[in-house]
Amino acid sequence: MKIRRRAGYYLAFGGLFFLFWFLFKVGGMPDIPLALLSTAIDALVTMTVLVITLEYLLPRLIRRKKWGLFSACFFTLVLLGGSFIILSQLRLQGRSLAAYQQDIARYQQHYYYWFWADLVFGSYFMVFFIPATGAAVQLGFHSIQASNKVEKLLKEKALSELELLKHQINPHFLFNALNTLYYKIDRANGPARHILQQFSHMLRYQLYECDKPFVAVEKELLFIRRYLELQRERLNDNYTVTYEGFDEVEGLALCPFLLMPLVENCFKHMSHHADRKNSIALRCSRDGNIFIFQACNTTAGLAGEKGIGLENVRKRLELVYPGRHEFTTRQSPGYYEVLLKMEC
């Protein structure tokens, strides 16, 4: 549908351009068929350069900030298109570059003015001006859309933070309550004390570390480890939870609490088969300053992306890592996989 709409815009603009350019041409070229053919050459070449610029050069070069390569390719197109128009128009009128001196001697200033002002300058200017204007308009629209998108994400982030503050309990009260519970548990009940202590560490991280723009990846992964340990306590032998590479990605910094929704999604949509294993596998790795996080869990069917967890992750990635991340999900029979790559 989007491709059809864009094709419709090109056809509409091309039709209007052909009409107005033909009316301009026919004023100096009374031969109607010749004027139509001359206009068709100008319009076809100019529209070709326009489409190549907007559909190929802009998305592949400008949006990747390859300004030098874009300029070289664009001006090469202008040079080739303008030259093709010049040679075609000369041939259409029974003239050639080889006969330039003879035509100058015969028609003098009139031919000189027509050749350099109308034909040469006019052809190159037309092939340059229309595609350049189209590119400027498209970049302007994309800039406005990007600005609106960022503004929307910022508003959603502010509303999310406001909702969090509304439901936030005094952290000192929480820690005092946990300490009280810890000392109320019999010393012989080591596992219960350990679970409560792990939960206290998680709460401390969430309250006192996640208020910063970025945290060390080691802290984020330690939080996830503690979360996994707590989850393991409620699972039986029919479930396996594994993680790899958590100690191989030190030295990076990322947005806090970004990975947790991906882990929670695994537990939310994990299968609960009674006759075979149910599993969650997490893996971290790095490639230079690229952080890679993979999560895979078994499913009972089509898990889908229910809830707002993954969608919130996508929005945060667009806001904090625009153009510097890759986030993909894949559903296969019995498994659901998430892959996150981002430049830290």
N, C-alpha and C positions, 0 to 999 in steps of 0.2 A: 504493500500500500504506500509506504514511504517512497519507494523507488518510482512508482507511478506518479505520485504527486510532484516529485522533482522533475521527472521527464515532462510533465505537463507544464511546469514553469518554464523549462527551456524552450518548449515548442511555442508557448505563448509569447515569450520575449523574442524568440527568433522570428516569429510571424510579424510582430510589430516592427522589429528592426528592418526586416525585408521591405515592409510596406513603406515606411518613412524614407528609407535609403533609396528605394525605387523612385519615389516622388522627387527626391533630390536629383537623382541621376537623369531622369527623363527631361529635366529642365535644360541640360546641356547635351543630351543625346536623343534627338527626335525619333530615331529608329527604335520603336517599341520592343521588338524581339531582341535587338542587340542590348538595349537597356535592361531588359529582364535577365538576360544571360550574364551581363556584367554585374548586376546586383546579386544574382545567385552566387557568383564566385566570391564576392566580398563577404556575403552573409555566411556562406558555408565555411570558409576558412576562419572567419572571426569566431563563429559559434564553436568550431572544433577546438580552437585555442582556449576559449572560455570553459568548455566542458572539461578538457584535460587539466586546466588550472584548478578548477573547483573540486573536481572529483578525484584527482590523483595527486597533484602537487601539494595542495593545502593539507589534506589529512596525513599524507606520508612524510612531508618535509616540514611545513610550517609548525604543525602541532607537536612535532618532535624537536622544534627549535633548530632546524638545520637551515638557517637563513641563507648562508652562502650558496649551498647547493640549490636551494629554491630559486635564488636570483639567477644563477647560471642557467638552470633549466628553463625558467620563464623567459629570459631574454633570448635564449636559443630558439624557443618556440616563436617569439615575436619576429625574430630575424628570418626564420624559415617561412612563416606564414606571410609576412609582408613581402618577401622576395617572390613567393609563389604568386601572390596577387599581381605584383608588378609585371612579371613575365607573362602571366595569363592575360592581363588587360592589354599589353602590347600586342600579343599574338591575336587577340580578339579584334583589334583594329588594324591588323595587317602590318604591324611595325615590329621592330626588334631592336635590341641594344646595339647590334652591329651597325645599324643604319642611323645611329644617334647623330653623328656629325652631318650626315646628309640632310636629316630632318631639321637640324638647327640652321643649316645654310638655307634651307628652303622656307621654313616658317619663322625663323629668327626668334624674337623675344616671346612670341605667343607659344611656340613649342617649348622653349626653355622654361617658361613659367608653368605650363601644364605638366611637363615632365617632372620637375623637381618639387613644386608646391602641391599640385593636385595628386599626382601619381605616387611619387616616392614618399614624400612626407605624409600625405594623406593615408596611404596604405599602412605604413609602419605605425602611425599614430592610432589608427582605428584598431589594429590588431593588438596594440598595447593598451589603449585607454579602456575599452569595453571589458576585457578580462580583468584588468587591474581594478576597475571599479567594482566588478562582481566579486572579486576576492575581498576587497575592503568591506563591502556590504555583508558578505558571509561571515567574515571575522568579527564584524561588529555585532551581528546577531548571536554568534557563539559566545562572545564576551558577555553580552547581556544575559544569556541563558546560564552561563557559568556563575556569574555574579548572583543571579536569583537562586541558583541551586545552593551556593555557599551560604547565602543569607537564610535560606530555608533550613539548612542543616544546623546553622548556628542557633536559630530559634528553637529547633527541636532539642538541641543539646541543652539550651538554657531551661526549657520546660522540663526536661528529664532531670536536670540537677535540682530544679525547684521541687519537683515531686519527691526526689530523694531526701531533700532537707525537711520536707513536711513530715516524712515518716521516720526520720532519724531519731533514735533514742540517745540520750546522753551517754557517751562512751564510758565515762567514769563509772556510771551506774552499772553498765554491762560488765565491765571488768571486775568491779567489786562483787557483783552477783556470781560471776564465774569463779572467783577466788573462794567465795563462801562455799559454793558447791564442791569445789576441789577438795577443800579441807573437811567437808562433811562425808566424803567418800572414804570408806575404810582403806587403810594403807595396804591391806592385803589385796585389794581390788586394783591391781596395777593397770590392767587394760582400760578400765573406766577412767582412771586418772589420766592416762596417756591420751585418750580420746578427747577429754575435756581440755587438756593442755594444748593439743593440736588445734582444736577449735578456737581457743583463746589467741593463739598465734595468728590464725587466719583472720580473726576479727581485728586484731591490731594492725595487720597489713592493710586491710580494707579501709580502716578508719584513718590511719596516719601516713600511709605511703601512697595511696591512690589519689591523693589530692594534688600530686605533682604532674606536670605535663608528660614527663618520661621517667621511667624507672629502669634500673638494671634488669636485664632479662633473667639473671639468676634469681632475683627476688620474686618475679612473676612465676617462674617455674617452681620455686620452692613452695609458693602458695598452692600451685596446682598439685604438687606432690602430696601436700597435707590433705588437700581435698580428696585425692584418690585414696589415701589411707583411710579416711573416714568412710568413704563409699564402700571400700572393701569389707569393712566391719559388718555391713548389713547384707552382704552377698554370700551365697553358699558356694560349694565347690563346683557348681555348674557354671560359674562365671569366672572369666579371667580378665584382668586389667593389667596391661603392660605399657611401659614407656621406655623409650631409648633416646640417647643423644642429649639428655638434659644437661650433661656436664661438658658438652662439646661446643657450646655457643656462648661462652663467657665473653664479656667485653662489649656486648651490644646493649643498646637501650631502646626500649619501645614504649608505646602508649600503655599505661597501666590498665589492667583488667580487660585487655583486648582478647586474650586467648580463652578466658574462662567460659564465655558463652559457647565456644566451640566444644569444649569438654563437656559442659552441661548438656549440650545437644546430643552427645553420644549416649549419655545415661538416659536421657529422656526418650530416645527412639531405639534404644538397644532392645534386641529380641529377648524373650523370656521362654525359650524352649525348655521343655522338661526332659527331652530325650537326647539332646546334644548340647554341645558347648555354646555359650553365649560369650562374646568377647568384645573388648575395646582395646585398640592399639594406638598409641600416640608416639610420634617420632619428631625430634627436632634435629636440624642440621643447619649449616651455614655455608655460603659460598662468597667469600670475601665479606662485604658488608650486607649481603643478602641473607635475611633470616627466613628459614623454611620450616613450616609447621604442618604436619600431616596428622589427621585423625580419621580412624576407620572403626566402624562398629557393625556388628551383625544386626540384621533387621528381620522382622517377621513378614514383611511385605514391602510395599511402597511407603517409605518413611515420609518422604516429602520434606518441606521446610516449614513445618508448622510453628506458630509462635513468632515472636518478634526478635528472638536472640540473634539469628543469622542476619536478619535485615538490619538490625542495629549495628552489627559488626561491619556490614557493607557501608553503611552511612558514615561510621567513624573512620573507616579506611579512606573514603572519598574526601573526608574533611581534613584528616591529618596526613595522609600519604597520597595526595592526588598525583596520578601518573607514575607512582613509585611502588605499586603493589599489583599483585595478581591473586585473585580469590576465586576459586572454582569449587564446585561440588559435583559429585558423580554418584548416580544411583545404579547399582547393578544387582542382579538376583542375590538376595540374601545379605547384601552389604551396602553401606552408605559411607562415602569418603568425602573428606574436605581437605583442600590443599590451599595453604596461604603462603605467599612469597612476598616479602616487602623489604625495601631498602631502608636500613636503620642507620 
